[in-house]
Amino acid sequence: MTNMNADTTGGTVLDVTGLEAGYGSVQIVHGIDLYVEQGEFVTIIGPNGCGKSTFLKALFGLATQYDGKVLHDDTDISGWRTDRLVARGIAYVPQVDNIFPSLTVRENMQMGGIRLSSGKLTLGIDRVCWTFPDLAPRISDLAATLSGGERQMLAISRALISNPSFLLLDEPTAALSPKYQQQIMGCIDSLREEGMTVLLVEQNARLSLARSDRGYIFSGGKVVHTGSAADILEDPKIGEYFLGVHQ
């Protein structure tokens, strides 16, 4: 699956400074600084309720940004609507409610490319069926009949239909069997090899960091640690960070 939108010139794809975000009057994210380079696989980890998912939602226009700046390829996209972000080549896969159970697999994919021409939509469906071959024989089945792992593949497929260059993923392996966890991560590996830039929120820290370039640890809506994935995996205090306790 060749990524036609991938920027092969390198540089910083995402540059977040001082991001403050939340829902209504409830602030969850407090002054996050984070960046992602072109072609990188970056993982965000941390305890439940530390603001990881809210951070991704704020990037994709699904949570309120109170302050700070978000740059995508040097363009300020702070507060942009989701449709404008998709048009820029940014895709987001939420952790829950990420498919339409009452629609078929094909119809779900079509929803992901609802603004595409018929030819580009057909090409997109062919590409994602090549990326996730388990979905091809289920193309006419209702999404409600898929296993948890297949549903997650479908959710990612819907995001890929528009052929994005930057993928935001929220807990893609949550509640999946070890087999499907490895399969989902293997597919993400393949996307990255083809030029995709990936920012991932993940509870399974070791599974994700093992193939990441860098990582960020969130606690209390803030970044409490960042570094290479290898350094984070070897950090003896990583358990303290997960518990929200750090020096």
HUBELUR-V9373 format. One record per residue. RES is the residue in one letter. OMEGA is omega in degrees with one decimal (NA if undefined). Layout:
BEGIN
RES_OMEGA / RES_OMEGA
END
This chain:
BEGIN
M_-178.8 / T_-178.7 / N_-176.1 / M_-178.3 / N_-175.1 / A_177.3 / D_-175.9 / T_-177.2 / T_-178.6 / G_180.0 / G_-177.2 / T_178.5 / V_-178.0 / L_177.7 / D_-177.0 / V_178.5 / T_173.7 / G_-174.6 / L_173.5 / E_-174.6 / A_178.5 / G_-177.0 / Y_-178.2 / G_-180.0 / S_-177.1 / V_179.4 / Q_-178.2 / I_-175.7 / V_-172.6 / H_170.7 / G_-178.7 / I_169.3 / D_-175.8 / L_176.1 / Y_176.8 / V_178.1 / E_178.8 / Q_177.7 / G_-178.7 / E_168.9 / F_-176.9 / V_-177.8 / T_172.3 / I_177.4 / I_179.2 / G_-178.1 / P_176.8 / N_176.6 / G_-176.5 / C_175.4 / G_-177.6 / K_-177.8 / S_178.0 / T_177.8 / F_178.9 / L_179.7 / K_177.9 / A_177.6 / L_-174.0 / F_174.1 / G_-177.5 / L_171.3 / A_-175.7 / T_172.6 / Q_-179.6 / Y_-176.7 / D_179.8 / G_-176.5 / K_176.2 / V_178.0 / L_172.6 / H_-175.7 / D_176.3 / D_175.6 / T_179.4 / D_-179.2 / I_-178.5 / S_175.8 / G_179.9 / W_173.3 / R_-177.3 / T_-178.4 / D_177.1 / R_179.1 / L_177.1 / V_-180.0 / A_177.6 / R_179.2 / G_178.1 / I_178.5 / A_-176.2 / Y_176.5 / V_179.4 / P_-178.7 / Q_-176.5 / V_179.3 / D_-174.0 / N_172.1 / I_175.2 / F_-174.0 / P_-175.6 / S_177.6 / L_176.2 / T_177.0 / V_179.6 / R_-179.3 / E_175.3 / N_178.6 / M_179.5 / Q_177.6 / M_178.4 / G_-179.7 / G_-172.7 / I_-179.6 / R_-177.7 / L_172.3 / S_-178.9 / S_-178.8 / G_-179.9 / K_177.9 / L_178.3 / T_178.0 / L_179.6 / G_178.9 / I_177.5 / D_-179.0 / R_-176.3 / V_175.5 / C_174.5 / W_179.0 / T_-179.8 / F_-174.6 / P_177.9 / D_-177.0 / L_-175.6 / A_180.0 / P_-179.7 / R_-169.4 / I_-178.7 / S_-179.3 / D_174.0 / L_179.3 / A_179.4 / A_-177.8 / T_-177.7 / L_172.3 / S_179.4 / G_179.1 / G_178.6 / E_177.2 / R_179.8 / Q_175.4 / M_179.7 / L_179.6 / A_178.7 / I_178.9 / S_179.0 / R_179.7 / A_-175.5 / L_-176.4 / I_-178.7 / S_176.4 / N_-178.7 / P_175.0 / S_-177.6 / F_-173.8 / L_174.7 / L_-176.5 / L_179.7 / D_176.1 / E_-176.4 / P_-178.7 / T_-176.9 / A_174.9 / A_178.3 / L_175.5 / S_177.2 / P_179.2 / K_-178.3 / Y_175.0 / Q_-180.0 / Q_-178.9 / Q_178.4 / I_-180.0 / M_176.8 / G_177.4 / C_177.3 / I_174.8 / D_-178.6 / S_178.6 / L_179.5 / R_178.2 / E_-179.5 / E_174.6 / G_-179.3 / M_170.1 / T_-171.9 / V_169.6 / L_-168.6 / L_166.7 / V_-173.2 / E_174.4 / Q_178.5 / N_-170.8 / A_-175.3 / R_179.7 / L_-176.7 / S_-177.3 / L_-179.2 / A_180.0 / R_-178.5 / S_172.4 / D_-177.8 / R_178.6 / G_174.1 / Y_173.8 / I_178.1 / F_169.6 / S_179.7 / G_178.4 / G_-179.5 / K_171.5 / V_179.5 / V_179.1 / H_174.3 / T_179.6 / G_176.9 / S_179.9 / A_-179.5 / A_180.0 / D_180.0 / I_179.4 / L_-177.7 / E_-177.5 / D_-178.1 / P_-178.4 / K_-175.0 / I_177.1 / G_178.4 / E_178.2 / Y_-179.4 / F_178.2 / L_-179.5 / G_-179.7 / V_178.6 / H_-177.5 / Q_NA
END
